[in-house]
Amino acid sequence: MKDLEKFRTSLNGGLARANLMDVVIQPPLLSSKEDVFDAEFLTFRCENADLPGKSITTNERKDYVVSSKHPSGLAFTDLTLTFVCSSSMKERIFFDKWMEKIVGTGELKSEYYDKFISPKIDVNLYTGDSVGEGAIKSATFTYHKIFPIAISEQDVNWGNNQILKLTIGFSYEYWSVQYFGKSKK
């Protein structure tokens, strides 16, 4: 019975739920004339985000006969975000224009790095019953110096009456996390 009570006590704050999240994209530092780079509307359209992965890269060292691995750096997984599309397709327009600024389709010339990166994208996690009133932010995962590298194909056909979705792959320099609230042991 003691173990059951300990288990219940450990779950007093509830469990983390995958659906209590939002995404805030700080638009790239492009010309202020580009009204398409207002990204606030995307916060409410993102239905799926992958939290970052991290792995330690290693080099193999050999001492006489014995070899061993030693840490040499970090490797991060790309960020993938999925958005539901509005009838105006402004989500697709936003990312098409952003990627066009990075490498122009007709010219195939790359823009300067500092001109197309977004300073950050935040993935916020919440506790509570829903994101909104009463929700408490539990963590923010921040992707720094980030830009889109892929727009996945979108399947459209007459036999599919589903909401159109847009999946974007991002590359970034590094990520950080800030946890909020009290951690109970």
C-alpha positions as CSV (number, residue, x, y, z in Angstrom):
1,M,0.0,0.0,0.0
2,K,2.9,2.4,0.7
3,D,4.1,2.0,-2.9
4,L,0.7,2.8,-4.3
5,E,0.4,5.9,-2.1
6,K,3.9,7.0,-3.3
7,F,2.8,6.5,-6.9
8,R,-0.3,8.7,-6.4
9,T,1.7,11.4,-4.6
10,S,4.2,11.5,-7.4
11,L,1.4,12.2,-9.9
12,N,-0.2,15.0,-7.8
13,G,0.7,17.6,-10.5
14,G,-0.8,15.5,-13.3
15,L,0.9,14.1,-16.3
16,A,2.3,16.0,-19.3
17,R,-0.1,16.0,-22.2
18,A,1.1,16.2,-25.8
19,N,-1.8,18.3,-27.0
20,L,-1.2,21.3,-24.6
21,M,1.3,23.2,-26.7
22,D,1.7,26.2,-29.0
23,V,4.4,27.4,-31.3
24,V,5.6,31.0,-31.7
25,I,7.6,31.9,-34.7
26,Q,9.7,35.0,-34.7
27,P,9.8,35.9,-38.4
28,P,13.0,36.3,-40.3
29,L,14.8,39.6,-40.3
30,L,13.7,40.5,-43.8
31,S,12.6,43.8,-45.3
32,S,9.8,45.4,-43.4
33,K,8.0,45.9,-46.7
34,E,7.2,42.2,-46.7
35,D,3.9,42.0,-44.9
36,V,3.8,38.2,-45.5
37,F,6.3,37.8,-42.8
38,D,3.9,38.5,-40.0
39,A,3.9,35.1,-38.3
40,E,1.5,35.6,-35.4
41,F,-1.3,33.7,-37.2
42,L,0.8,30.6,-37.4
43,T,0.7,30.1,-33.6
44,F,-2.9,29.0,-33.9
45,R,-2.4,26.8,-36.9
46,C,0.5,24.5,-35.7
47,E,-1.0,21.1,-34.8
48,N,2.2,19.1,-34.4
49,A,5.7,19.9,-33.3
50,D,8.6,17.6,-32.5
51,L,10.5,18.3,-29.3
52,P,14.2,18.4,-30.0
53,G,16.5,15.4,-29.9
54,K,20.2,15.5,-29.1
55,S,23.0,13.0,-29.4
56,I,26.7,13.2,-28.5
57,T,29.0,12.6,-31.4
58,T,32.1,10.5,-30.7
59,N,35.5,9.8,-32.1
60,E,37.2,6.5,-31.7
61,R,40.6,6.5,-29.9
62,K,42.9,3.5,-30.0
63,D,45.4,3.0,-27.2
64,Y,47.6,0.1,-28.3
65,V,45.1,-2.7,-28.7
66,V,42.0,-1.2,-26.9
67,S,39.8,1.3,-28.7
68,S,37.2,3.5,-26.9
69,K,34.8,6.2,-27.9
70,H,35.3,9.8,-26.7
71,P,32.8,12.7,-26.9
72,S,33.6,15.2,-29.7
73,G,30.4,17.3,-30.0
74,L,26.7,17.4,-30.3
75,A,24.3,16.6,-33.1
76,F,20.7,17.8,-33.2
77,T,17.7,16.5,-35.1
78,D,15.8,18.8,-37.5
79,L,12.6,20.4,-36.3
80,T,9.4,19.4,-38.0
81,L,6.2,21.5,-37.6
82,T,2.8,20.6,-39.1
83,F,0.2,23.3,-39.8
84,V,-3.4,23.1,-40.7
85,C,-4.1,25.2,-43.8
86,S,-6.6,28.0,-44.1
87,S,-8.7,28.4,-47.3
88,S,-6.4,31.3,-48.4
89,M,-3.3,29.0,-48.0
90,K,-1.5,31.8,-46.2
91,E,0.5,29.2,-44.3
92,R,2.0,27.9,-47.5
93,I,2.5,31.4,-48.9
94,F,4.5,32.3,-45.7
95,F,6.9,29.4,-46.1
96,D,7.1,29.6,-49.9
97,K,8.2,33.2,-49.7
98,W,10.6,32.6,-46.8
99,M,12.3,29.8,-48.7
100,E,12.3,31.9,-51.9
101,K,14.3,34.5,-50.0
102,I,16.8,31.9,-48.9
103,V,17.4,30.5,-52.4
104,G,15.6,32.1,-55.3
105,T,14.0,29.5,-57.6
106,G,15.0,31.3,-60.9
107,E,18.4,32.5,-59.8
108,L,19.5,29.6,-57.6
109,K,21.6,32.0,-55.5
110,S,21.6,31.9,-51.8
111,E,21.0,34.9,-49.6
112,Y,23.3,35.9,-46.8
113,Y,22.7,33.7,-43.7
114,D,21.9,36.6,-41.4
115,K,19.2,37.9,-43.8
116,F,17.0,34.8,-43.8
117,I,17.3,33.1,-40.4
118,S,14.7,33.5,-37.8
119,P,16.2,34.5,-34.4
120,K,14.1,31.8,-32.7
121,I,11.0,29.6,-32.7
122,D,9.5,28.6,-29.4
123,V,7.5,25.5,-28.7
124,N,5.6,26.1,-25.4
125,L,4.2,23.3,-23.3
126,Y,1.4,23.8,-20.8
127,T,-0.3,22.0,-17.9
128,G,-4.1,22.3,-17.3
129,D,-7.2,21.3,-19.2
130,S,-6.5,23.4,-22.3
131,V,-4.1,26.0,-23.8
132,G,-5.7,29.3,-22.7
133,E,-7.3,30.5,-19.5
134,G,-6.0,28.6,-16.5
135,A,-3.2,27.0,-18.5
136,I,0.2,27.1,-16.9
137,K,3.4,27.2,-19.0
138,S,5.5,24.2,-18.0
139,A,8.4,24.5,-20.5
140,T,9.6,26.4,-23.5
141,F,11.9,24.8,-26.1
142,T,13.7,27.4,-28.1
143,Y,15.3,26.7,-31.5
144,H,17.9,29.4,-32.2
145,K,19.0,30.7,-35.6
146,I,16.5,28.7,-37.5
147,F,15.2,28.5,-41.1
148,P,13.0,26.2,-43.2
149,I,14.8,23.6,-45.3
150,A,11.9,21.6,-46.6
151,I,8.2,21.9,-47.5
152,S,6.7,18.5,-47.7
153,E,4.5,17.6,-50.6
154,Q,0.7,18.1,-49.9
155,D,-1.6,15.3,-51.2
156,V,-4.7,16.7,-52.8
157,N,-7.3,14.5,-54.5
158,W,-11.0,14.3,-55.1
159,G,-11.4,11.3,-52.8
160,N,-10.0,13.1,-49.7
161,N,-12.2,15.4,-47.8
162,Q,-9.7,16.0,-44.9
163,I,-8.2,19.3,-43.8
164,L,-5.1,20.2,-45.8
165,K,-1.9,20.1,-43.8
166,L,1.5,21.6,-44.4
167,T,4.7,20.0,-42.9
168,I,7.8,22.1,-42.7
169,G,11.3,20.9,-41.9
170,F,13.7,23.3,-40.2
171,S,17.5,23.5,-39.6
172,Y,18.9,25.4,-36.6
173,E,22.2,26.1,-34.8
174,Y,21.2,24.9,-31.4
175,W,18.3,24.6,-29.0
176,S,17.7,25.5,-25.3
177,V,14.9,24.7,-22.8
178,Q,13.5,26.6,-19.9
179,Y,11.3,24.7,-17.4
180,F,8.8,26.6,-15.3
181,G,7.2,25.7,-12.0
182,K,8.5,23.6,-9.1
183,S,10.1,20.2,-9.6
184,K,9.0,17.8,-6.9
185,K,10.9,14.7,-6.1
